[in-house]
Structures are given as C-alpha cells and as structure tokens.
C-alpha cells in the first residue's frame, strides 16, 4: 500500500470506475492499481492521485488506457468445454428446430466481454461444424478493452490459446504462420463483427437485440452487485423467446434475477427465456 495516498482519493477512483464501467475494484485490484500509480508518481507522469483522478474524468484516452489495464483477458479456445458440448449437441439443435417451425433460418449470437476473441472464434467453429445447410448465423462480439479487440480482429494466437483445440479443428480452421502462431481462417472470421462496447452502456444494447444466445462467461464476476443485476435484466430483455444466456461455471443469476428459467445439463446450469407458448 502507498502510504502517502489518502483513502478518500482511492474511494473516488473506485466509485468513478464502478459508475463508468461496472467494474468493482476490490482490495487486491486496488493494490495492483496503486503500484502502477506509484510508479507514475515517481516518474513524474502524474503529480498525485487527485491529478490522476482529474485526468480520468477529463481525458478519454487516459480513461481507456486505465480500463485496458484493469480488464482481465485470461481466455483460450474451447474454455469450459463441457458447457460448449451441451450447447452444440443439445441446446443448439433444439433452438434451430424451434426456429425452423417458425419459418426462420438465422441465429444471432452475442459474445459479451469477448476479450481477445478466443471465445467468439470457438463458437464460430462450433456453428460451422454443427449447423445444417441453409441455417445462417451472425456473431456480435464486444469488449470494453480496445487492445484486446485489436488482437481479436487480427485473429492470430499463441499455442497456449489453442492448446485445447482438437487437431481436426486446428487443421481445418487455422493456418500456421511463419513464426509458429495460429491464424484463424476467413471461414470462421467472416460471420463475426467486433464492437467496442461498455456493458453498462445500455443505450447500445439495441445492437444485440433479438439474440438467440448470449455468452457472458466469467465477465460479471468483476462487476458490482447493482451493475451486475442491471446487465442481467437487460440481457433478458433483448433475448429472443427461447433464447439462452451462458454464464461461467461459478456464476449464477440466482439472487440477481427471477426472470430466467433454469435448466441443468450435467454439471452446468443454463438460463433461458421462456416463450409465452411455454416451449
């Protein structure tokens, strides 16, 4: 802890970031932040915490750079495989069958908090493998971190990112670069649109409206309770009837919303929006 920084200044920064992004800075995160700010103070980049707080409020670049520093982008292809398996083999066919009965041939997916794109590309691979001919799809992948989105749009990854990708998928959907990295092919890129979006910017949720599936896995664990509830409620609102919300294995809508119906497949819970017809 930095001795010469007062608690009031820290609280102002915590509140500002919470209000702006929904991200709650716990003691561990604050400790990391203060290490960074101490370095900036010693280098003369900022004078003190009040100076930094003023810059956060008035300079969009300072704010965005700080957000990029705060966000956690630990992800990889086919993360939480069993959940994705249930999606591909059980849930997806049911939703497709329902849509076909209603004369629809397209599904829409939102990957919220997509980080460096591993998850969005994973879902695109699954859809390429499991969707029958004649069914189209579009994926909207969003994140607040501009640097992570650059990596996502580039679509080039290290071995650690693809370590759980089956060799069949590696051969089919990736090219090996000259320096031994893995570049996703256009076949799984073309249906994905990456968007810079703050999850508590509810005015922009219209972009993702009428989604059949929302993947928001291991994102809301970093949010404050109030912000988390608002996001969950808004996601329910924009889901198509019969649509599903996917959270991380340790996450639940339990005390946040009573709107979703809950379904269990093996060790995972899935949250869906029931149609008036009761399907």
Order of alpha helices (4+ residues) and beta strands (2+ residues): alpha-alpha-alpha-alpha-alpha-alpha-beta-alpha-beta-alpha-beta-alpha-beta-beta-alpha-beta-beta-alpha-beta-beta-beta
